[in-house]
């Protein structure tokens, strides 16, 4: 692990500074805070959209991130924010550390672990932020570690799955992964032995555990529904993984190529007794990573221990591990983590003090709108911007960052307007939209300029706010 | 032992031999049937695949010009009004001429040539796989390579690249003096046929440069020497084109892997070859995860990695990935699942594998025909400009449409055609900014005096143009719409 600490230190600096110093870029935190406030105030998790979403009031909602929402609300400003966002950075680090320990447990040498954790860290890079997904990374790493333990501890994976299901719907993966590992174990053992039976029980327990949340069976049902949900085509994270993605090409892809080169079967001298378990796990995560950019990070976490141990079996850098530890090694084992984390904190502090706050959520036009008199029914060219308007008096939105609960017809209308399909003006009229926020010079902005019945109410160098000229105000 | 007992023993033995012979014969029949079935499937795929209309149109246009002028055009001509005179190096002139010559005959001849090229490619894949892995895995390798070719077997499709790449790999696996000559000639031809000839030195280096040999093995040492000579020969052969030393730069852009071309050309595997990517590439990844590479044969790794990166950089090369990687994976499979690969003719497992391959391939074939894509949109509208006696200065939202327009009418001049590599970066930027309606897009259209627009129907550009007032819709089909300036000055 000694070299891995160095790598972890570098990523600690990056993650801490990104989390604390950079404001969120996707608008999710705004509605998650509102969700958290609602849960704390009403002592209940909301199950439907309210009137603030004028296109779909009352639409059923599974707010999967409710626990994260509470934390986001409690840590919304001041020291609370530093603690909350710092915790997200630590979650990413914890995931990497657990995966490293998993790799060491599987016999990977320090150099193997360091190489793989560097690649896994890059795989986390682009997805990292103060987000619910990040909070579940350590749970995924822990879950995979527990599944790999040949003993009663593997039952603890079900408890992890239960916690996971209260943070994010990706907990749906838990029973699938456990089932795969159980099946792989049967293939490895060439019989249904004790380990296989235990893992099969864990898979069943996980299936029950992911219902241990305020939504019960609705959570897995919601997750299954996502597979065939058209809204994925409108969300950047769901786009098919491309070689242009830094995290993919610099992190997940090298790990995948290493896995392909090394294989899961081991060598004649060091056969892999987890051959089929590793194959099935990598197969599932390989499918996921090539399917959507949002899965690049979880592939990194899952592949790290498997690839590092495969490297060790090939003995690429294994000689370092076989040497008995010297006094310098023992000192380094303490000095590396302490030193690197000290450097990380120093770099993070420096970055935090020098990095200007980022924008990109149409903050200025929306702030201007909230000061304008009357009620507004707002259409945001990027639906995430509208998250900033949730809870603002007199403002209701067509579609916002909660995304999932909005019905299919709302999404289709949103896409038609954004693409300027011939019916775009009719849709805005039919839905009663009287306010549009668009990027300046974007196609929608140009179309509104050419269309009759709209006037610019606010303009800056990035955005323009359009109001319907004949809008009726109450 | 009595004579009667001996006779009985002999009869028993001869009946055992007879049973074994008939088992071998039955197994041979199964294998032959499997090979024939897969060959027929590949023929069916190649024969039924829709030709790439854009590539064909541009090649016919260039081929006709070569025949008419009896010279290879080294610069973009007056057919483009944005970059006339830009150096194009005559990239792919031999391929264009070949397509033109075949297009003079019936389409059946062209299809027949494609089928022959396809069969030759898969025969080379089979030969490479059989060298390293035996018959069972060779069959599986062909099936895997075919899965990577789904949707890519049309006339002038990726199969040409796969044929040259596989031929080169086949020759370089056992290099010798004659191989060097053959490899050099092959590279020269490939570079003159298509910009993908640039891949030849890369493939040669991947195959040869990392090979480890036993210094006491004289044959292996000699092969390595000849392999290195072949590498150098391919590196030099790429300059034997009309573009000379400009070839590498032009050909690199012609590979369409440069992200500066994003939006102008499609490159993502899911857009370019979705079936081949999801099925073929996915299966190859799974096969590699299960087998890995053979210890001591790490020299195979660079080619596998190179082919995978190429496929991810542009989906058009998934077929090349399949043709290059399938034999390597077959060789690894022998080491990983040796019992299966060592099955002799007549074994139940071997027959089961062969049968499963045929069944899997049949299923893929059925899926392929079930998901046959509709003809590409917009081409008919582009070709319809040929019926117009007026000259046009045409901007196409899809550069492939401009190829069809060029091939259809000598009076059409275009903003940008499929030879994107030859256009300067400033024109790439102008094209991108116009297509995405960046500020000043109207001024760009005015500056270049564009008078005709071929746009995707129901998209932002068409809607803005329809609202603009200075343009009128003159034609349209289900997916594209043609606009002309209201006050056209020609």
Boltz contact constraints between the chains, C-beta under 6 A:
constraints:
  - contact:
      token1: [A, 240]
      token2: [B, 270]
      max_distance: 6.0
  - contact:
      token1: [A, 242]
      token2: [B, 268]
      max_distance: 6.0
  - contact:
      token1: [A, 243]
      token2: [B, 312]
      max_distance: 6.0
  - contact:
      token1: [A, 243]
      token2: [B, 313]
      max_distance: 6.0
  - contact:
      token1: [A, 244]
      token2: [B, 259]
      max_distance: 6.0
  - contact:
      token1: [A, 257]
      token2: [B, 305]
      max_distance: 6.0
  - contact:
      token1: [A, 259]
      token2: [B, 289]
      max_distance: 6.0
  - contact:
      token1: [A, 260]
      token2: [B, 288]
      max_distance: 6.0
  - contact:
      token1: [A, 261]
      token2: [B, 293]
      max_distance: 6.0
  - contact:
      token1: [A, 261]
      token2: [B, 301]
      max_distance: 6.0
  - contact:
      token1: [A, 262]
      token2: [B, 292]
      max_distance: 6.0
  - contact:
      token1: [A, 263]
      token2: [B, 291]
      max_distance: 6.0
  - contact:
      token1: [A, 263]
      token2: [B, 292]
      max_distance: 6.0
  - contact:
      token1: [A, 264]
      token2: [B, 289]
      max_distance: 6.0
  - contact:
      token1: [A, 265]
      token2: [B, 336]
      max_distance: 6.0
  - contact:
      token1: [A, 267]
      token2: [B, 295]
      max_distance: 6.0
  - contact:
      token1: [A, 279]
      token2: [B, 289]
      max_distance: 6.0
  - contact:
      token1: [A, 279]
      token2: [B, 290]
      max_distance: 6.0
  - contact:
      token1: [A, 282]
      token2: [B, 289]
      max_distance: 6.0
  - contact:
      token1: [A, 283]
      token2: [B, 286]
      max_distance: 6.0
  - contact:
      token1: [A, 286]
      token2: [B, 285]
      max_distance: 6.0
  - contact:
      token1: [A, 419]
      token2: [B, 459]
      max_distance: 6.0
  - contact:
      token1: [A, 419]
      token2: [B, 460]
      max_distance: 6.0
  - contact:
      token1: [A, 420]
      token2: [B, 460]
      max_distance: 6.0
  - contact:
      token1: [A, 420]
      token2: [B, 463]
      max_distance: 6.0
  - contact:
      token1: [A, 421]
      token2: [B, 458]
      max_distance: 6.0
  - contact:
      token1: [A, 441]
      token2: [B, 439]
      max_distance: 6.0
  - contact:
      token1: [A, 443]
      token2: [B, 437]
      max_distance: 6.0
  - contact:
      token1: [A, 443]
      token2: [B, 460]
      max_distance: 6.0
  - contact:
      token1: [A, 446]
      token2: [B, 464]
      max_distance: 6.0
  - contact:
      token1: [A, 447]
      token2: [B, 464]
      max_distance: 6.0
  - contact:
      token1: [A, 450]
      token2: [B, 467]
      max_distance: 6.0
